[in-house]
Amino acid sequence: MNKFMGFLAGAFCGALVGSVASLLYAPMSGKELQAEARNRFENIVSETRYAAQAKQAELQAKLADLVSSSQPTKVGNSPYSHN
């Protein structure tokens, strides 16, 4: 979980620095700059959603493995079975 949060923090910081740099050095008009900033923001949101979905799928698979490996197996003549 810490690696994922580090990734998200790094992605956010990189996006923020990139956005500020593009605003300062962009040789575009206001409307072009707004469109470019909007596109970059949408790309960042899309990448973040993809990373979150991938991590969620990974964690769900790990949980399923843990749940399936922790299920008790039925033993024939166990004093704890109710047969």
C-alpha positions, -999 to +999 in steps of 0.1 A: +000+000+000+029+024+008+043+019-027+010+027-043+006+058-022+041+068-031+033+063-067+002+085-065+020+112-046+048+112-072+023+112-101+005+141-086+036+161-079+050+154-114+017+165-129+016+197-108+052+206-118+045+198-154+014+219-154+030+249-139+060+247-162+037+244-192+018+275-181+049+295-176+066+285-209+037+279-232+038+299-265+001+296-269-029+318-267-052+317-236-078+293-252-051+270-266-034+269-233-067+261-215-074+233-239-038+219-235-041+221-197-075+204-198-061+176-220-031+171-197-054+170-166-077+145-182-047+123-191-035+124-155-069+115-142-071+087-167-037+073-158-045+076-120-078+057-125-060+030-145-033+026-118-060+025-091-080-001-110-049-022-115-040-020-078-075-029-068-075-060-091-041-070-076-054-066-041-086-085-048-066-114-063-044-115-032-075-114-009-091-142-029-059-163-025-058-156+012-095-165+017-092-197-003-060-208+015-076-202+049-107-223+043-107-253+067-106-286+050-131-312+061-115-342+078-135-375+079-134-385+116-125-353+132-139-349+167-148-314+157-170-324+127-207-325+132-215-355+110 
